[in-house]
Each structure stands twice: as structure tokens, then as C-alpha cells.
Amino acid sequence: MRAQQTGGGPDDGADALFGLEDIDPGRAPRPQGNAGPLFRDGPAARRLLSVGTIFAEPAAAASPRGRQVLARYPDAEVVPVDSHWRIPDLHGNEQNVDRWVRIKTETLVLGEKKTLTTRPNGRSADWIAPGPANGCAMACAYCYVPRRKGYANPVTVFTNIERTIAHLSRHIARLGPKPEANQCDPLAWVYDIGENSDCCVDALISDNVADLVHAFARWPAAKASFATKFVNPDLLLLEPRGRTRVRFSLMPPSDSRLLDIRTSPVESRIAAAGDFLDAGYEVHFNLSPVVLRPGWERDWSLLLRHMDDVLPARVKDQAAAEVIMLTHNKDLHELNLGWHPRAEDVLWQPRLQEPKRSQNGSWNVRYRSDVKAGAVAAVRELVAAHAPWLRIRYAF
Ligand code: SF4
């Protein structure tokens, strides 16, 4: 079924299922006193994010969420900016390539999301929701997120999360119950909340993700969904009540060590699945991106066998997967040659790839349709052979 399209523009709220009194991030359950120290306050989190500079729109800095973030990094220099979209020292500056990872570690941006749009999707989710952030502290070599905001793209925290939650509440209310099952979900409208960030990293910085998880826990017709490559145990302290789907992204560990810079090891993502399920999340997997290189089928077989060996039955019983073949980008390829050329040995394979002009005019490359069709069929066969319990929701 194709997802029903509704307007994504400003809502009048006339048909909202939930009043504004229901949208109170401050009342979301928080870790209790016996929960121990939060992961986000520990050394592993600090290795990923050790913030020294915060570029901030004044209104964002003055908001409750903005003040929360500033209080987490009291020693950071705060630099006022007119817009989180136009920061000359940060965005669109290819000279930053040498400092690519350092900027992601040491810099944050605070901004307000001005335009709240929910777009139809139909593959990974029914809808792409406005997210809690844009940008990422990790640095996967194939990541599409920096393409929209320039190159070095550290996390921008959207401080007006209450507007996002109000927008989603109205969107869900306008849709009503899901009329028929589809591969996204048999019952719930699925909203991807992590299109332009990794929510597990965002949760190191602010309570935006917690607020979204708790909002969806109260919306019986809808479910949040996000992919992640980072294990953040603080999310286990939330109360998703089955209304948030975590999709752990997986690829063979040798590919991940080369390409998934700064992410949690693949083995730890798999090992976390049972804990997230027990905490009330639905747990799916993204087998993505599938990168074709010599020996790829053998290594995906080993990965699937490892999943079969270590995942508990309760995870397997509810699991499903997306399979996504690599899409790359010419500009990103040229940029990567400046900081991580070994990644390009496997990502850039002109013999197997074809160009495709993207919506913003840049050139993406994807595997030729015959190559891709063969590889998708091969992945399906590998899953059937080594992890037959893993339902493939879609593959492309
Ligand atoms: S984790 Fe996701 S958002 Fe972050 S760099 Fe990797 S692909 Fe991009």
C-alpha cells in the first residue's frame, strides 16, 4: 500500500487527538535514583563528544532545551549565529577536511527547526518525521547526511522539540488508524525520526530523543523508528512501551572498521539487541549498506551466522530487516580521498556503478541495475541459509 499523503505544512491543530497538555517533555519519565551514572556522563561518551564550541541561534540558546544543552557543557565557548544553516566557519568548507573528525567531536550547534514537514516514504517507514537533530558525531565514509549541510557537519540540536511533537501529534490525528497492513508495520503508522542524525548519539546531548520516545509511547496508532550504529545504554532507561523501533545497522565487522568511523563495534550492536527488546523497544536490523568487494558474500555469511548464534530467540521472533545496497556520491568520493582514501578503495567501484543525478543536482553513484539485482538476490539467499528467522521487510 502506498502511504496516504497529507500536507506537511503548518498544522492548525483543530483535529488533534492530543491536547498540548499531553505534550509536556518535562513530565517524561527520567532515570530513577537507583539507575546509577548515565552513560552520557562517562568517558566513552566523552571520547565521542568533548564539546568546546557551541554555535547557537540566540532563541535556541535561550530556550529550555538550549539551556539544558549549554549546562551540559559549561566550559564551551558559545558563539552566536544567525542561522544554524549558515555558519561560515563550519559548513560547506572543504578546507575543513583535515579537521573533519575533530569538528564533529568538539563542536555543537543549537538551532530551531523552522519548517516542520512530515514526508511520505513507504520503504523504511510510512513517514519521514522532522528529527531531533541534524548531523552526527560519527563519520561513516558513505554518510549522506553531510551532503545537505556542507561537509563537516557536527550535530545541530533542534531545541524546539515541543513543536515537533505537537506537529507529529496533529499529523497522527489527521491520519487516524492505519487502514491496512504493509511491510512497514501491520498496525501502526511508522515515523522515521532519525533521517539526518543518529538518535543514540543525539541522546548523549539532550533529552530530545527521550521526549520523542515518550510521546510515541502515548500514541497507539503510531510508532517511531530510527537506525543506529551507536549503542547508548541510557536509552534502556526510557519507557518506549513497544512504540519505538530501533534498527541496529549491521555490516561485516571488517567493512565496519574501515567505513563506520567512530561507531560502536558491530558485535556490540548485536549484543545490545536483547537488552533493547527487554527495555520495551522493537528491535530490527538494517543490513546496510551492502558494499560489494571481493569476498563480500563470505563475510556477510559470517555476520549472519554470528547473529544466528548469539541473538536470543525472543529477538529473533520479532526481528525484521532492511537490506540497502550502497549508494555513494562523487563529491563525497573526492572529499574522502583527502582524509580516508582507503575507504574509497571499496566504495568507489566505477566498474560496478552507474551515475544518477540527485535532486540537489550532485552526482550519486549506485550499483548498476544488473549488479544490484544479483547482489540483492544473493543477500536474500544468504539470509535464508544462515538466518532464516530474519524476515526481510524490503531490499533495494
Ligand atoms: S551513524 Fe549515520 S548519520 Fe552518523 S555518520 Fe554514520 S551514516 Fe551518517
Boltz pocket constraint, residues with backbone or C-beta under 6 A from the ligand:
constraints:
  - pocket:
      binder: B
      contacts: [[A, 135], [A, 136], [A, 137], [A, 138], [A, 139], [A, 140], [A, 142], [A, 143], [A, 144], [A, 145], [A, 196], [A, 197], [A, 198], [A, 228], [A, 229], [A, 261], [A, 263]]
      max_distance: 6.0
